[in-house]
Every structure is written in structure tokens, then in C-alpha cells.
Amino acid sequence: MMAEYKGILVCGELADGKLASITTELLGCGRKLADSLQESLSCLLTSDAIGEASKEAIAFGADKVYTVEHPALKEYQADFHIQAVEKLVKDISPRIILMGQTFMGRDLAPRLAFRLDTSLATDCLDLSIDPETKLLIQTRPAYGGNARAVFTSELMPQMATVRSKAMSPLDRDNSRKGEVIPFKIDIDTSKVRAKIIETVKEEAVGVKLEDASVIVSGGRGLGGPEPFQTTLKELADLLHGAVGASRPPADNGWVPAALHIGLTGKIVAPDIYIAIAISGSSQHIAGCSGSKHIIAINKDPEANIFREAEFGVVGKYEEVVPAFTNKLRELLAG
């Protein structure tokens, strides 16, 4: 007998004991999809201690929250987490499974899709329900962010990972009612094939790139590390934003690798992305194409970045950026 696939499952993540921002975004998206289908929205939380995060998930839109607590789940470990997720999915048979396009989601989602013999659309920017077929319509970037592709699959369950900041969370409603369900599973710790020897956290100074609403990013054209620490930082601080970089500055050691934005670096989607002395390769555009507004400053009028930008200034950054910063400071002071 074939399983009846019903409902939506968000595989959530925690950050410092609270829901990670990507999880609140997934719950916001999942709530809309669930309402379109007139089905329920569930959230799975896995850790050694979940605490109040389960109630937080309900406040952000979940109808049910499944919690799996086990010492082996303190940090993400694929061989342990896949056991919990696979067991729950096979027990409740969700129609749709959503994960974040995060370190965990990029690793866990394809493993789960393989075990479930289903398809997976990664790095989605938009999700909706086809009103006729009730299937999930998945939109994701293609050709290095220069185009968007639309997918759907008849295989069940339907799976997607979603880019950070592509979706908006619902307003938190602590009066929402929901059900917290402890999910029991014996984690087989003998199945581990890779062990975490050491975890090194990057030092966060100021606003994190992934959380910034404004990013001031620099490229090879800046010529060295000094402009990142002065010109760009001054503008970013004024806008309460963060400093980022294209790949060459990171490769050259001008900035920490954690500031690299692009296909092989961070994927960001701020409200405003200011690209300074960045040529605009497809690899870089893939990392920032989700930005609401892109502003480009480059001395080369033929630079590819201008094709992506909503606003552009042709000129030397040494002249344009300080003038822009000073004018902005005047406006803010007035």
C-alpha cells in the first residue's frame, strides 16, 4: 500500500539555543504553502537540548514540532542527523520537505533524497503550489545566477533547499497554539564514518554578512587590503552594514576568507548590495543576485556588474566613495 503524503515538514536548525534565522524563514514559507494546500506545517528540531526553541517554532507558524534530543546531536554530524530525519519522514510521510541552503542543508538534503528515492531542488529562491496539480513549483538560479529555472517533480516527497533571505518569516505570535511531540529514536553511534575533531568559529566583528541588510563589497580593483579597512568600512559602519569581498581579495589575503561572497563563498541577499571595484563575474553574481537592490561603482563602463545593478556610477572609487560617504553623513546628520 502506497503511503499518503500529506503536510509540510521543515527541518529546522538552532543557533545558540534559539531558532536560526533560516528556520524562521522556512516556517514563513512553509506556512503559506501549507495554507495553499490546506494541510499542516510541521518542524523537526534536533539537538542535545532543545529547550524553548520548540515553542518558538510554533510562534513562527508551525502546527506541530517534533523534537529529537540526544547527546550525539549536539553538533551537526551527518551520520547521526540522517537517522533522525529519515525515521521521522518515513513515519509521518510529508508531502514536502524544506531545508535551508546552509552547511547542514547542503549536506543533509541530498543524502535524504537519495535514501527516499526522490528528487531535490537546491538553492531555491521561490516556492509555490500549482493550484491544479498541488505539486510544488521550485524556482532556482541557473547559469551562475544569470537566469532562473523553474522545476516541479511528481516524485514524493518533494524536497527543496532554500537560500537564506529568499523568504520572509512571519511576525512572531506567541499566542499561536501548536503541539510539541518528543520523537524517540535510538541513534546508532557506531555508524559514524567521520568524526568532528575540532570546531573553530569565525570571529564575528559587527554585523554578520548573512544577517546584514546592507553590504558594502569590494573587488580586485581596490588594489590591496587598506581600502577594505578604511573606505569600505567607513561606509558600511555609517549604513549599519557589513563589509564583503569578491574572490580575488580573499584569495590574495586582503580580507578573511569568511568575507568572500560568491558561488564558492557566502550566498547573501541583503536589501542593499554596494559593489565597489568588482567586475561582476558570474561566480560573484551567483552569491549576491538575491539582493533587493544592487549599486555598482566601477571605473570600467563595460564591467559586467552594471548589467546586474539597479544603479551604477562610472568613476574611480577613490573619488566616488568618499564623496558618497560624506554626503550620506550630511543627510543623516540633518
C-alpha positions in Angstrom: 0.0 0.0 0.0 1.4 3.4 -1.0 1.8 6.0 1.7 -0.4 9.0 1.6 1.9 12.0 1.5 0.4 15.0 3.4 1.7 18.1 5.1 4.9 20.0 5.0 8.0 19.4 7.1 10.6 22.0 7.8 14.0 20.6 9.0 15.0 23.3 11.4 18.3 24.5 12.7 19.3 26.0 16.0 21.8 28.8 16.7 22.8 29.4 20.3 19.8 27.6 21.6 17.3 29.6 19.5 15.8 29.1 16.1 18.3 30.0 13.4 17.1 32.8 11.1 16.9 30.4 8.1 14.4 28.3 10.2 12.1 31.2 10.8 12.2 32.0 7.1 11.4 28.4 6.1 8.5 28.4 8.6 7.1 31.5 7.0 7.4 30.0 3.5 6.1 26.6 4.8 3.1 28.3 6.4 2.0 29.8 3.1 2.4 26.5 1.2 0.5 24.6 3.9 -2.3 27.1 3.8 -2.5 26.8 0.0 -2.8 23.0 0.4 -5.0 23.3 3.5 -2.6 20.9 5.2 -0.5 21.1 8.4 3.0 22.5 8.9 5.5 20.5 11.0 9.0 21.4 12.1 11.8 19.0 13.2 14.3 20.2 15.7 17.3 18.1 16.6 19.9 18.8 19.3 21.2 17.6 22.6 18.9 20.1 24.4 16.1 22.0 22.5 14.5 23.9 25.3 12.2 26.8 24.4 13.0 26.6 20.7 10.1 24.3 20.1 7.6 26.9 21.4 9.4 29.5 19.3 8.8 27.3 16.2 5.1 27.3 16.9 5.1 31.1 17.4 6.6 31.4 13.9 4.0 29.3 12.2 4.4 25.5 13.0 1.4 23.4 13.9 3.5 20.6 15.2 7.1 20.5 16.4 8.9 17.1 16.6 11.9 17.2 18.9 14.7 14.7 18.9 17.2 15.2 21.8 20.3 13.1 22.0 23.9 13.8 23.1 25.1 12.8 19.6 23.1 15.6 18.0 24.8 18.5 19.9 26.7 19.4 16.7 25.8 18.6 13.1 27.0 15.2 12.2 25.6 13.7 9.0 25.7 10.1 10.1 23.7 10.9 13.2 21.2 13.5 11.9 20.2 11.5 8.9 19.0 8.7 11.2 16.6 11.1 13.0 15.3 12.8 9.8 14.9 9.6 7.8 13.0 7.9 10.6 10.6 10.8 11.1 9.9 11.3 7.4 9.1 7.6 7.0 6.8 7.8 10.0 4.8 10.9 9.0 5.1 10.9 5.2 5.2 14.6 4.5 4.3 15.8 1.0 7.0 18.5 1.0 10.4 18.7 2.9 12.2 22.0 3.3 15.7 22.7 4.4 18.0 25.7 4.3 20.7 26.1 1.8 23.2 26.1 4.7 26.2 23.9 5.6 23.8 21.4 7.2 21.1 21.6 4.5 23.6 21.3 1.6 25.0 18.1 3.2 21.9 16.5 4.6 19.3 17.1 1.9 20.9 15.1 -0.9 21.6 12.2 1.5 18.0 12.2 2.5 16.7 12.5 -1.1 18.9 9.5 -2.1 17.5 7.4 0.8 13.9 8.3 -0.1 14.5 7.8 -3.8 13.1 11.2 -4.6 14.3 14.4 -6.3 15.7 17.6 -4.8 15.8 21.2 -6.0 18.6 23.2 -4.3 19.2 26.8 -3.5 15.6 27.8 -4.3 14.6 31.5 -4.5 10.9 31.0 -4.7 8.4 28.2 -3.9 4.7 28.0 -4.7 1.9 25.4 -5.1 0.4 24.6 -8.6 -3.3 25.1 -7.9 -4.3 22.3 -10.4 -1.7 19.5 -9.6 -1.0 20.5 -6.0 2.7 20.0 -6.8 5.5 22.2 -5.5 6.8 24.7 -8.1 10.5 25.4 -7.4 12.4 28.4 -8.8 16.2 28.4 -8.5 19.1 30.3 -10.2 20.8 28.9 -13.3 23.8 29.8 -15.4 25.7 31.4 -12.5 22.7 33.5 -11.5 22.1 34.9 -14.9 18.8 33.1 -15.3 16.2 31.4 -13.3 14.9 27.9 -13.8 11.5 26.6 -12.7 11.2 22.9 -11.7 8.5 20.6 -10.5 8.6 16.9 -9.7 5.9 14.2 -9.4 8.1 12.1 -7.1 7.1 12.1 -3.5 8.1 13.6 -1.1 9.1 16.8 -2.9 12.3 18.3 -1.5 13.9 21.7 -1.7 16.6 23.7 0.0 16.0 27.4 0.2 18.5 30.2 0.0 18.9 32.4 3.1 16.9 35.7 3.0 14.9 34.4 -0.1 11.9 34.0 2.1 10.4 36.2 4.8 9.5 35.0 8.3 6.0 35.6 9.7 5.7 38.0 12.6 6.2 36.1 15.8 2.9 35.3 17.5 3.3 33.9 21.0 -0.4 33.3 21.3 -0.3 30.6 18.5 -1.3 27.1 19.6 0.6 24.0 18.5 1.8 20.6 19.6 5.2 19.7 20.7 5.9 16.0 20.1 9.1 14.3 21.5 10.2 11.9 18.9 12.1 8.9 20.3 14.8 7.2 18.2 17.9 5.2 19.2 20.8 6.9 17.4 23.3 4.2 16.4 26.6 5.9 17.2 28.5 3.0 15.7 27.6 4.2 12.2 29.7 7.3 12.3 32.1 7.5 9.4 33.5 10.9 10.1 34.3 12.5 13.5 34.4 16.2 14.4 37.9 16.7 15.8 37.7 20.4 16.4 35.2 23.2 15.7 36.6 26.7 15.0 34.1 29.5 15.0 35.0 32.5 12.8 35.3 35.7 14.9 32.3 37.9 14.2 33.0 41.6 14.5 30.0 43.8 14.0 27.1 42.7 11.7 27.4 39.2 10.2 27.3 39.0 6.4 24.4 36.6 6.4 22.3 38.9 8.6 23.3 42.3 7.2 20.6 44.4 5.5 23.4 46.4 3.8 26.6 45.0 2.4 29.5 47.1 1.1 31.6 44.8 -1.0 35.0 45.3 -2.7 36.9 43.6 -5.5 40.3 43.3 -7.1 40.1 46.9 -8.3 40.7 48.2 -4.8 44.3 47.1 -5.1 45.0 45.9 -1.6 43.7 45.4 1.9 43.8 49.1 3.1 40.6 50.3 1.4 38.6 47.5 3.0 39.7 48.6 6.4 39.1 52.3 5.8 37.0 53.4 2.8 34.6 50.5 2.7 34.4 50.0 6.5 33.6 53.7 7.0 30.6 53.5 4.6 29.4 50.1 5.9 29.5 51.4 9.5 27.5 54.5 8.5 24.8 52.3 7.0 24.9 49.8 9.9 26.0 47.2 7.4 28.9 44.7 6.8 31.9 44.6 4.6 32.2 41.8 2.0 34.5 40.9 -0.9 34.7 39.1 -4.2 37.0 36.1 -4.5 40.3 37.8 -5.6 40.7 39.9 -2.4 40.0 36.8 -0.3 42.5 34.7 -2.3 45.1 37.4 -2.1 44.7 37.6 1.7 43.5 41.2 1.7 40.4 40.1 3.7 39.5 37.0 5.7 38.0 34.1 3.6 34.8 34.5 5.6 34.1 37.7 3.8 34.2 36.1 0.3 30.8 36.4 -1.4 30.2 34.2 -4.5 29.4 30.7 -5.7 32.2 29.2 -3.6 31.8 31.6 -0.7 28.9 33.2 1.1 25.4 33.5 -0.5 23.9 36.8 0.6 20.6 38.6 0.0 20.7 42.0 1.6 18.3 44.9 1.0 21.2 46.9 -0.5 24.4 45.5 -2.0 27.1 48.1 -2.9 29.7 46.6 -5.3 32.8 48.7 -5.4 35.6 47.9 -8.0 34.0 44.5 -8.7 33.9 43.4 -12.3 30.9 41.1 -11.8 31.9 37.6 -12.8 29.1 35.0 -12.9 30.6 33.3 -9.9 30.3 36.5 -7.8 26.8 37.4 -9.1 25.7 33.9 -8.0 26.5 35.0 -4.5 24.6 38.3 -4.5 21.9 38.0 -7.1 19.3 37.7 -4.4 19.9 41.2 -3.2 16.9 43.6 -3.5 19.0 46.5 -4.8 22.5 46.3 -6.3 24.5 49.5 -6.6 27.7 49.3 -8.7 30.8 51.7 -8.6 33.4 50.9 -11.2 35.8 52.9 -13.5 35.1 50.5 -16.4 31.8 51.4 -18.1 31.8 47.9 -19.7 32.1 46.0 -16.4 29.6 43.2 -16.2 28.4 44.3 -12.8 26.5 47.2 -14.4 24.2 44.6 -16.1 23.1 43.4 -12.7 23.0 46.7 -11.0 19.9 48.8 -10.5 22.0 51.9 -10.1 25.6 52.4 -11.3 28.3 55.0 -11.1 31.2 55.1 -13.6 34.3 56.5 -11.9 37.3 55.9 -9.6 36.2 54.5 -6.3 38.8 56.8 -4.6 36.7 59.8 -5.7 33.2 58.4 -5.7 33.0 56.5 -2.4 34.4 59.2 -0.1 32.1 61.8 -1.7 29.1 59.5 -1.3 30.0 58.8 2.3 30.4 62.5 3.2 27.0 63.3 1.5 25.3 60.5 3.3 26.8 61.6 6.6 25.4 65.1 6.0 21.9 63.7 5.2 21.9 61.5 8.3 23.0 64.4 10.5 20.4 66.8 9.0 
